[in-house]
Amino acid sequence: MKSNFLTIILLLSVFPFLQAQESDLEVAEVMVSGKYTGENVYVLNPSENDSFSVQNVLVNGKEYAFNHQSNAFEINLSSHQPNDFIYIQIQYKSAEPKVVNAESLVQESEFSLPSFVYNKKTKMLDWKIEDMNTDCRYQLQQFLYGKWVKVKDLGRPDEMIANNFLPVLITGMNLFRIVQDDGSSELSSPIVKIKSPNRKIMLVSDKVKDFIEFSGVTHYELYDANGFFIKRGTAQKVNVADLKKGDYWINFDGKETMIGKK
């Protein structure tokens, strides 16, 4: 009995140390982004005692298969079109990996908007109207399903009623920017990044009649069985009563699945 008691005391004393060790191994992340120029991206992957640092790679939010047991690997981007916006997340546990040719992803022309930030307390995107050019129009965009999508037309500064916006986040990394249009060209603000935990948004049923329903409000895109775009939006319930019977593809919260319209 005394021996068991001593064993429990020893385990309790060691447990905080094990927790500290585990926290030291939390995953960190390197992120690069820009317009695709036709070049693949090359990464140096540090190792120690046959243990390699890079744990996971995501391209535009989707897991990318790579050679984990190598000190260097290539991220093949040939499935993308020139000038497509690409963001790459490289998650690692020990020494920081190095992207050899990050400059191959060209940065877009930007205008300065230092007041454009995400307020963690209010969960709002904020900006200062006085930082904007009165001769330009503005729109707020979110990167969804491999492209920039307008989520709010802000108009001209003198038309703006509010200087904040409550975003609908998807699971994982969320990217936002404000685009400035002077009538002849467009410039982008620096990108605001928001990392969201798993929202666990689910499709209520993959057999639908008049409505597609999700477990919470989410961004969605709807395509027919051949991949032709039908519509996109942000909702918890989507009216599809006017669609013909058949199969459709639905994208939501970073997932893609097929539904059947009765």
Contacts in CASP RR format, 6 or more apart in sequence:
PFRMAT RR
TARGET T0000
AUTHOR 0000-0000-0000
METHOD contacts of the structure
MODEL  1
MKSNFLTIILLLSVFPFLQAQESDLEVAEVMVSGKYTGENVYVLNPSEND
SFSVQNVLVNGKEYAFNHQSNAFEINLSSHQPNDFIYIQIQYKSAEPKVV
NAESLVQESEFSLPSFVYNKKTKMLDWKIEDMNTDCRYQLQQFLYGKWVK
VKDLGRPDEMIANNFLPVLITGMNLFRIVQDDGSSELSSPIVKIKSPNRK
IMLVSDKVKDFIEFSGVTHYELYDANGFFIKRGTAQKVNVADLKKGDYWI
NFDGKETMIGKK
25 93 0 8 1.000
25 94 0 8 1.000
26 93 0 8 1.000
27 55 0 8 1.000
27 56 0 8 1.000
27 91 0 8 1.000
27 92 0 8 1.000
27 93 0 8 1.000
28 91 0 8 1.000
28 92 0 8 1.000
28 93 0 8 1.000
28 96 0 8 1.000
29 89 0 8 1.000
29 90 0 8 1.000
29 91 0 8 1.000
29 92 0 8 1.000
30 89 0 8 1.000
30 90 0 8 1.000
30 92 0 8 1.000
30 96 0 8 1.000
30 97 0 8 1.000
30 99 0 8 1.000
31 87 0 8 1.000
31 88 0 8 1.000
31 89 0 8 1.000
31 90 0 8 1.000
31 173 0 8 1.000
31 193 0 8 1.000
32 41 0 8 1.000
32 87 0 8 1.000
32 88 0 8 1.000
32 90 0 8 1.000
32 99 0 8 1.000
32 102 0 8 1.000
32 105 0 8 1.000
33 85 0 8 1.000
33 86 0 8 1.000
33 87 0 8 1.000
33 88 0 8 1.000
33 105 0 8 1.000
33 175 0 8 1.000
33 191 0 8 1.000
34 85 0 8 1.000
34 86 0 8 1.000
34 87 0 8 1.000
34 105 0 8 1.000
34 106 0 8 1.000
34 107 0 8 1.000
34 108 0 8 1.000
35 82 0 8 1.000
35 83 0 8 1.000
35 84 0 8 1.000
35 85 0 8 1.000
35 86 0 8 1.000
35 105 0 8 1.000
35 106 0 8 1.000
35 107 0 8 1.000
35 108 0 8 1.000
36 77 0 8 1.000
36 80 0 8 1.000
36 81 0 8 1.000
36 82 0 8 1.000
36 83 0 8 1.000
36 84 0 8 1.000
36 85 0 8 1.000
36 86 0 8 1.000
36 105 0 8 1.000
37 82 0 8 1.000
37 104 0 8 1.000
37 105 0 8 1.000
37 106 0 8 1.000
38 77 0 8 1.000
38 78 0 8 1.000
38 80 0 8 1.000
38 82 0 8 1.000
38 104 0 8 1.000
39 77 0 8 1.000
39 101 0 8 1.000
39 104 0 8 1.000
40 74 0 8 1.000
40 75 0 8 1.000
40 76 0 8 1.000
40 77 0 8 1.000
40 78 0 8 1.000
40 104 0 8 1.000
41 74 0 8 1.000
41 75 0 8 1.000
41 77 0 8 1.000
41 88 0 8 1.000
41 99 0 8 1.000
41 100 0 8 1.000
41 101 0 8 1.000
41 102 0 8 1.000
41 104 0 8 1.000
41 105 0 8 1.000
42 72 0 8 1.000
42 73 0 8 1.000
42 74 0 8 1.000
42 75 0 8 1.000
42 99 0 8 1.000
42 100 0 8 1.000
42 101 0 8 1.000
43 54 0 8 1.000
43 57 0 8 1.000
43 72 0 8 1.000
43 73 0 8 1.000
43 74 0 8 1.000
43 75 0 8 1.000
43 90 0 8 1.000
43 97 0 8 1.000
43 98 0 8 1.000
43 99 0 8 1.000
43 100 0 8 1.000
44 71 0 8 1.000
44 72 0 8 1.000
44 97 0 8 1.000
44 98 0 8 1.000
44 100 0 8 1.000
45 52 0 8 1.000
45 53 0 8 1.000
45 54 0 8 1.000
45 70 0 8 1.000
45 71 0 8 1.000
45 72 0 8 1.000
45 73 0 8 1.000
45 97 0 8 1.000
46 52 0 8 1.000
46 53 0 8 1.000
46 71 0 8 1.000
46 94 0 8 1.000
46 95 0 8 1.000
46 96 0 8 1.000
46 97 0 8 1.000
47 53 0 8 1.000
47 71 0 8 1.000
48 94 0 8 1.000
48 95 0 8 1.000
51 94 0 8 1.000
52 68 0 8 1.000
52 69 0 8 1.000
52 70 0 8 1.000
52 71 0 8 1.000
53 92 0 8 1.000
53 93 0 8 1.000
53 94 0 8 1.000
53 95 0 8 1.000
53 96 0 8 1.000
53 97 0 8 1.000
54 66 0 8 1.000
54 68 0 8 1.000
54 73 0 8 1.000
54 90 0 8 1.000
54 91 0 8 1.000
54 92 0 8 1.000
54 97 0 8 1.000
55 68 0 8 1.000
55 91 0 8 1.000
55 92 0 8 1.000
55 93 0 8 1.000
56 63 0 8 1.000
56 89 0 8 1.000
56 90 0 8 1.000
56 91 0 8 1.000
57 63 0 8 1.000
57 64 0 8 1.000
57 66 0 8 1.000
57 75 0 8 1.000
57 88 0 8 1.000
57 89 0 8 1.000
57 90 0 8 1.000
57 91 0 8 1.000
58 64 0 8 1.000
58 88 0 8 1.000
58 89 0 8 1.000
58 91 0 8 1.000
58 173 0 8 1.000
59 75 0 8 1.000
59 77 0 8 1.000
59 86 0 8 1.000
59 87 0 8 1.000
59 88 0 8 1.000
60 86 0 8 1.000
60 87 0 8 1.000
60 143 0 8 1.000
60 146 0 8 1.000
61 87 0 8 1.000
61 89 0 8 1.000
61 172 0 8 1.000
61 173 0 8 1.000
61 254 0 8 1.000
64 75 0 8 1.000
64 88 0 8 1.000
66 73 0 8 1.000
66 75 0 8 1.000
67 73 0 8 1.000
75 88 0 8 1.000
77 86 0 8 1.000
80 86 0 8 1.000
84 146 0 8 1.000
84 147 0 8 1.000
85 108 0 8 1.000
85 143 0 8 1.000
85 146 0 8 1.000
85 147 0 8 1.000
85 148 0 8 1.000
86 105 0 8 1.000
87 143 0 8 1.000
87 173 0 8 1.000
87 175 0 8 1.000
88 99 0 8 1.000
88 105 0 8 1.000
89 173 0 8 1.000
90 97 0 8 1.000
90 99 0 8 1.000
108 187 0 8 1.000
108 188 0 8 1.000
109 187 0 8 1.000
109 188 0 8 1.000
110 187 0 8 1.000
110 188 0 8 1.000
110 189 0 8 1.000
110 190 0 8 1.000
111 133 0 8 1.000
111 180 0 8 1.000
111 187 0 8 1.000
111 188 0 8 1.000
111 189 0 8 1.000
112 131 0 8 1.000
112 189 0 8 1.000
113 127 0 8 1.000
113 131 0 8 1.000
113 132 0 8 1.000
113 178 0 8 1.000
113 189 0 8 1.000
113 190 0 8 1.000
114 131 0 8 1.000
115 126 0 8 1.000
115 127 0 8 1.000
115 128 0 8 1.000
115 131 0 8 1.000
116 125 0 8 1.000
116 126 0 8 1.000
116 127 0 8 1.000
116 178 0 8 1.000
116 189 0 8 1.000
116 190 0 8 1.000
116 192 0 8 1.000
117 125 0 8 1.000
117 126 0 8 1.000
117 127 0 8 1.000
117 192 0 8 1.000
118 124 0 8 1.000
118 125 0 8 1.000
118 126 0 8 1.000
118 176 0 8 1.000
118 192 0 8 1.000
118 194 0 8 1.000
119 125 0 8 1.000
119 126 0 8 1.000
119 164 0 8 1.000
122 164 0 8 1.000
123 166 0 8 1.000
123 167 0 8 1.000
124 164 0 8 1.000
124 165 0 8 1.000
124 166 0 8 1.000
124 167 0 8 1.000
125 140 0 8 1.000
125 164 0 8 1.000
125 165 0 8 1.000
125 166 0 8 1.000
125 167 0 8 1.000
125 176 0 8 1.000
125 192 0 8 1.000
126 163 0 8 1.000
126 164 0 8 1.000
127 163 0 8 1.000
127 164 0 8 1.000
127 178 0 8 1.000
128 163 0 8 1.000
129 157 0 8 1.000
129 160 0 8 1.000
129 163 0 8 1.000
130 157 0 8 1.000
132 138 0 8 1.000
132 157 0 8 1.000
132 180 0 8 1.000
133 157 0 8 1.000
133 180 0 8 1.000
133 182 0 8 1.000
134 156 0 8 1.000
134 157 0 8 1.000
134 158 0 8 1.000
135 182 0 8 1.000
136 156 0 8 1.000
136 180 0 8 1.000
136 181 0 8 1.000
136 182 0 8 1.000
136 183 0 8 1.000
137 154 0 8 1.000
137 155 0 8 1.000
137 156 0 8 1.000
137 180 0 8 1.000
137 181 0 8 1.000
137 183 0 8 1.000
138 154 0 8 1.000
138 155 0 8 1.000
138 156 0 8 1.000
138 157 0 8 1.000
138 178 0 8 1.000
138 179 0 8 1.000
138 180 0 8 1.000
138 181 0 8 1.000
139 150 0 8 1.000
139 152 0 8 1.000
139 153 0 8 1.000
139 154 0 8 1.000
139 155 0 8 1.000
139 178 0 8 1.000
139 179 0 8 1.000
139 181 0 8 1.000
140 150 0 8 1.000
140 151 0 8 1.000
140 152 0 8 1.000
140 154 0 8 1.000
140 165 0 8 1.000
140 176 0 8 1.000
140 177 0 8 1.000
140 178 0 8 1.000
140 179 0 8 1.000
141 148 0 8 1.000
141 149 0 8 1.000
141 150 0 8 1.000
141 151 0 8 1.000
141 176 0 8 1.000
141 177 0 8 1.000
141 178 0 8 1.000
141 179 0 8 1.000
142 148 0 8 1.000
142 149 0 8 1.000
142 151 0 8 1.000
142 167 0 8 1.000
142 174 0 8 1.000
142 175 0 8 1.000
142 176 0 8 1.000
142 219 0 8 1.000
143 149 0 8 1.000
143 174 0 8 1.000
143 175 0 8 1.000
143 176 0 8 1.000
144 170 0 8 1.000
144 219 0 8 1.000
144 221 0 8 1.000
145 221 0 8 1.000
145 251 0 8 1.000
145 254 0 8 1.000
148 177 0 8 1.000
149 219 0 8 1.000
149 232 0 8 1.000
151 165 0 8 1.000
151 167 0 8 1.000
151 168 0 8 1.000
151 234 0 8 1.000
152 165 0 8 1.000
154 160 0 8 1.000
154 178 0 8 1.000
167 174 0 8 1.000
167 176 0 8 1.000
167 194 0 8 1.000
168 217 0 8 1.000
168 218 0 8 1.000
168 219 0 8 1.000
168 234 0 8 1.000
169 194 0 8 1.000
169 196 0 8 1.000
169 199 0 8 1.000
170 196 0 8 1.000
170 199 0 8 1.000
170 218 0 8 1.000
170 219 0 8 1.000
170 253 0 8 1.000
170 254 0 8 1.000
171 196 0 8 1.000
171 197 0 8 1.000
171 198 0 8 1.000
171 199 0 8 1.000
171 200 0 8 1.000
171 201 0 8 1.000
171 253 0 8 1.000
171 254 0 8 1.000
172 195 0 8 1.000
172 196 0 8 1.000
172 197 0 8 1.000
172 198 0 8 1.000
173 193 0 8 1.000
173 194 0 8 1.000
173 195 0 8 1.000
173 196 0 8 1.000
174 193 0 8 1.000
174 194 0 8 1.000
174 195 0 8 1.000
174 196 0 8 1.000
175 191 0 8 1.000
175 192 0 8 1.000
175 193 0 8 1.000
176 191 0 8 1.000
176 192 0 8 1.000
176 194 0 8 1.000
177 188 0 8 1.000
177 189 0 8 1.000
177 190 0 8 1.000
177 191 0 8 1.000
177 192 0 8 1.000
178 188 0 8 1.000
178 189 0 8 1.000
179 186 0 8 1.000
179 187 0 8 1.000
179 188 0 8 1.000
179 189 0 8 1.000
180 186 0 8 1.000
180 187 0 8 1.000
180 188 0 8 1.000
180 189 0 8 1.000
199 216 0 8 1.000
199 218 0 8 1.000
199 253 0 8 1.000
200 215 0 8 1.000
201 214 0 8 1.000
201 215 0 8 1.000
201 216 0 8 1.000
201 218 0 8 1.000
201 252 0 8 1.000
201 253 0 8 1.000
202 214 0 8 1.000
202 215 0 8 1.000
203 212 0 8 1.000
203 213 0 8 1.000
203 214 0 8 1.000
203 215 0 8 1.000
203 250 0 8 1.000
203 252 0 8 1.000
203 257 0 8 1.000
203 259 0 8 1.000
204 213 0 8 1.000
204 214 0 8 1.000
204 215 0 8 1.000
205 213 0 8 1.000
206 257 0 8 1.000
206 258 0 8 1.000
206 259 0 8 1.000
206 260 0 8 1.000
207 259 0 8 1.000
207 260 0 8 1.000
207 262 0 8 1.000
208 240 0 8 1.000
208 259 0 8 1.000
208 260 0 8 1.000
208 261 0 8 1.000
208 262 0 8 1.000
209 241 0 8 1.000
209 261 0 8 1.000
209 262 0 8 1.000
210 239 0 8 1.000
210 240 0 8 1.000
210 241 0 8 1.000
211 237 0 8 1.000
211 238 0 8 1.000
211 239 0 8 1.000
211 240 0 8 1.000
211 241 0 8 1.000
212 220 0 8 1.000
212 222 0 8 1.000
212 237 0 8 1.000
212 238 0 8 1.000
212 240 0 8 1.000
212 250 0 8 1.000
212 259 0 8 1.000
213 236 0 8 1.000
213 237 0 8 1.000
213 238 0 8 1.000
214 220 0 8 1.000
214 235 0 8 1.000
214 236 0 8 1.000
214 237 0 8 1.000
214 252 0 8 1.000
214 253 0 8 1.000
215 236 0 8 1.000
216 236 0 8 1.000
217 234 0 8 1.000
217 235 0 8 1.000
217 236 0 8 1.000
218 234 0 8 1.000
218 235 0 8 1.000
218 236 0 8 1.000
218 252 0 8 1.000
218 253 0 8 1.000
219 232 0 8 1.000
219 233 0 8 1.000
219 234 0 8 1.000
219 252 0 8 1.000
219 253 0 8 1.000
220 232 0 8 1.000
220 233 0 8 1.000
220 234 0 8 1.000
220 235 0 8 1.000
220 238 0 8 1.000
220 250 0 8 1.000
220 251 0 8 1.000
220 252 0 8 1.000
221 229 0 8 1.000
221 231 0 8 1.000
221 232 0 8 1.000
221 233 0 8 1.000
221 250 0 8 1.000
221 251 0 8 1.000
221 252 0 8 1.000
222 229 0 8 1.000
222 230 0 8 1.000
222 231 0 8 1.000
222 232 0 8 1.000
222 238 0 8 1.000
222 240 0 8 1.000
222 248 0 8 1.000
222 249 0 8 1.000
222 250 0 8 1.000
222 251 0 8 1.000
223 229 0 8 1.000
223 230 0 8 1.000
223 248 0 8 1.000
223 249 0 8 1.000
223 250 0 8 1.000
223 251 0 8 1.000
224 230 0 8 1.000
224 248 0 8 1.000
224 249 0 8 1.000
225 246 0 8 1.000
225 247 0 8 1.000
225 248 0 8 1.000
225 249 0 8 1.000
225 258 0 8 1.000
227 249 0 8 1.000
230 243 0 8 1.000
230 248 0 8 1.000
240 248 0 8 1.000
240 261 0 8 1.000
243 261 0 8 1.000
244 261 0 8 1.000
245 261 0 8 1.000
245 262 0 8 1.000
246 260 0 8 1.000
246 261 0 8 1.000
247 258 0 8 1.000
247 259 0 8 1.000
247 260 0 8 1.000
247 261 0 8 1.000
248 258 0 8 1.000
248 259 0 8 1.000
248 260 0 8 1.000
248 261 0 8 1.000
249 256 0 8 1.000
249 257 0 8 1.000
249 258 0 8 1.000
249 259 0 8 1.000
250 256 0 8 1.000
250 257 0 8 1.000
250 258 0 8 1.000
250 259 0 8 1.000
END
